[in-house]
Amino acid sequence: MQFRRLPTLGGTPRQIAEILNNVMDGKTNNTGTFTLETGNATSTTINDERISVDTKIVVLPFSAAAFADASPFGEFSNNNGQTAPSTGTSAVVEWSTTDKSSGVYLSNTTRVNVRNAGTYSVQYSLQLTNAANDGQYADIWLKKNATIIDNTGKRYFLPARKSASEPAHVVATYETLITCSADDYLEVAGSVSSTDVTLEFFAADAGVPRPAIPAASIVVKLVSPLAYSNIYVSSQSQGQATVTHYANDTADKTYAYILVG
């Protein structure tokens, strides 16, 4: 809605009074709305003839989808189990299920991709099983873009099995911070001292009851920059401004803006 403007050569006292009263009530012609582009777009253009190179643009959420906006995150699991191909060689953990995802996604069965640059918290949990008669170990580490990340290696020892029908179980967990560029991918890799060491999945047990136990799970979430810096005006010119934001694939994410100057 546009409020009355004064004629170029001035107005009547009534017109002036009306406009001043509207201004005092916050009714000015310097607001608008825009909806973020989708398709994992990372920028959206505002076209408004009132924008100049010096205009200050304040952006506010203006829809339920915009209010619900969050920093990128992803949670993935393996519900199939996994066996190492051999000892003395490395293998990467496979993921079969996307549990939750926004801006973090699987590009294949092993790669966890991030759409946005930043520092991410990465936490994995592996359900290790040892069916051997003696103690064994598994070495686990993280990789970024197929390159080993220094100092992420961990060794997990598994005791000998209790019996032929009851193997030993150990949960391997680790959390660290990893700085990524847009479109980087992360993997969990490892090697075992015996192929009797596997990742084992347990289906839900209605008799207990208990939920399913994934063979492996991983959570990747952006921790820096913070969510409040999600959306900002990155450039502007006469009649136009570019708004930069997290990769967006959500419809109807609408924001209001206020122009000052």
SETI-660859 format. One record per residue (C-alpha): x, y, z. Coordinates in steps of 0.02 Angstrom, whole numbers, padded with zeros to 5 digits, always signed. Layout:
BEGIN
XYZ ...
# end
This chain:
BEGIN
+00000+00000+00000 +00065+00172-00049 +00018+00323+00059 -00016+00498-00006 +00132+00600-00065 +00141+00789-00076 +00135+00870-00248 +00304+00928-00314 +00258+01111-00286 +00186+01083-00113 +00016+01043-00042 -00125+01113+00059 -00114+01123+00249 -00236+00976+00258 -00127+00869+00143 +00030+00914+00241 -00056+00874+00406 -00118+00706+00341 +00054+00653+00282 +00142+00709+00441 +00014+00618+00548 +00038+00461+00443 +00227+00473+00467 +00203+00489+00655 +00096+00331+00648 +00231+00237+00551 +00140+00241+00384 +00282+00277+00261 +00318+00224+00082 +00483+00136+00116 +00433-00046+00144 +00407-00201+00038 +00420-00391+00035 +00517-00521-00064 +00519-00711-00069 +00682-00809-00076 +00724-00899-00236 +00717-01089-00224 +00815-01228-00310 +00952-01210-00178 +00982-01031-00230 +01102-00934-00119 +01047-00760-00171 +00886-00668-00213 +00865-00499-00301 +00753-00359-00238 +00695-00242-00376 +00635-00076-00304 +00659+00093-00385 +00677+00174-00213 +00840+00081-00178 +01002+00177-00205 +01184+00135-00174 +01172+00221-00003 +01004+00150+00053 +01006+00052+00216 +00899-00105+00197 +00829-00191+00352 +00766-00369+00323 +00637-00457+00434 +00551-00628+00423 +00374-00609+00354 +00308-00787+00335 +00301-00946+00437 +00435-01025+00327 +00549-00875+00352 +00523-00876+00541 +00566-01063+00543 +00730-01037+00451 +00877-01126+00532 +01063-01151+00506 +01103-01296+00388 +01102-01470+00464 +01092-01652+00416 +01072-01820+00504 +01105-01982+00410 +01112-02165+00458 +01155-02338+00395 +01018-02466+00423 +01098-02607+00322 +01258-02648+00416 +01429-02651+00333 +01578-02768+00322 +01756-02713+00284 +01820-02786+00119 +01987-02838+00197 +02112-02799+00333 +02255-02678+00304 +02154-02570+00184 +02035-02426+00215 +01850-02415+00175 +01720-02277+00195 +01560-02290+00294 +01402-02299+00189 +01239-02208+00227 +01070-02277+00177 +00945-02156+00256 +00923-01967+00267 +00842-01937+00436 +00840-01746+00434 +00914-01625+00310 +00922-01439+00269 +01071-01377+00169 +01169-01538+00206 +01138-01689+00095 +01202-01856+00028 +01275-01848-00148 +01306-02036-00150 +01310-02178-00023 +01466-02112+00068 +01477-01923+00042 +01394-01796+00157 +01392-01632+00061 +01369-01454+00127 +01291-01318+00020 +01357-01172+00124 +01530-01120+00180 +01565-01115+00367 +01623-01215+00517 +01523-01373+00551 +01505-01485+00701 +01529-01664+00641 +01481-01809+00755 +01476-01993+00709 +01419-02148+00803 +01466-02323+00743 +01392-02485+00811 +01547-02597+00803 +01532-02785+00823 +01671-02914+00846 +01632-03096+00806 +01813-03156+00829 +01876-03266+00970 +02005-03135+01018 +02010-02947+01041 +02015-02837+00886 +02019-02652+00845 +01950-02527+00721 +02038-02366+00669 +01917-02228+00618 +01951-02056+00543 +01869-01917+00442 +01901-01859+00263 +01856-01699+00171 +01850-01703-00019 +01937-01874-00015 +02083-01806+00090 +02116-01869+00266 +02087-01734+00399 +02235-01728+00517 +02213-01779+00699 +02038-01852+00675 +02097-02033+00691 +02034-02139+00836 +02066-02321+00884 +01926-02422+00962 +01963-02590+01044 +01834-02730+01043 +01849-02876+01165 +01831-03057+01108 +01656-03123+01076 +01563-03202+01221 +01506-03351+01117 +01475-03402+00937 +01301-03327+00947 +01344-03174+01050 +01480-03060+00980 +01558-02913+01072 +01489-02738+01045 +01567-02565+01059 +01495-02396+01008 +01626-02283+00930 +01584-02098+00944 +01678-01939+00903 +01639-01755+00876 +01746-01617+00802 +01735-01451+00709 +01777-01443+00523 +01783-01287+00415 +01709-01314+00242 +01688-01218+00082 +01523-01226-00012 +01498-01397-00096 +01634-01485+00006 +01595-01664+00057 +01640-01764+00213 +01665-01951+00237 +01697-02068+00383 +01835-02193+00343 +01916-02336+00436 +02012-02498+00439 +01998-02653+00547 +02118-02783+00616 +01998-02923+00565 +01850-02936+00448 +01758-03009+00597 +01740-02826+00650 +01584-02756+00565 +01454-02619+00577 +01294-02704+00634 +01113-02646+00620 +00980-02703+00744 +00797-02692+00697 +00670-02624+00819 +00615-02747+00952 +00431-02731+00994 +00447-02852+01139 +00561-02742+01244 +00510-02620+01168 +00657-02525+01094 +00689-02431+00931 +00804-02488+00793 +00992-02469+00820 +01078-02398+00665 +01242-02476+00611 +01308-02298+00593 +01243-02121+00609 +01315-01949+00579 +01257-01773+00619 +01331-01623+00526 +01271-01449+00577 +01332-01273+00544 +01393-01183+00700 +01474-01029+00622 +01416-00911+00555 +01266-00905+00671 +01086-00910+00611 +01056-00724+00632 +01181-00690+00491 +01083-00807+00378 +01017-00667+00267 +01094-00499+00224 +01109-00372+00083 +01274-00411-00001 +01267-00280-00140 +01153-00144-00207 +01137-00020-00349 +01006+00102-00409 +00838+00012-00405 +00907-00157-00354 +00985-00254-00210 +01057-00430-00196 +01014-00527-00038 +01132-00671+00008 +01065-00816+00113 +01086-01001+00150 +01050-01116+00003 +00860-01118-00005 +00745-01255-00067 +00592-01204+00037 +00443-01118-00046 +00359-00961+00023 +00507-00903+00128 +00453-00720+00126 +00541-00572+00207 +00490-00392+00232 +00612-00250+00207 +00624-00070+00262 +00720+00059+00161 +00807+00201+00250 +00893+00339+00154 
# end
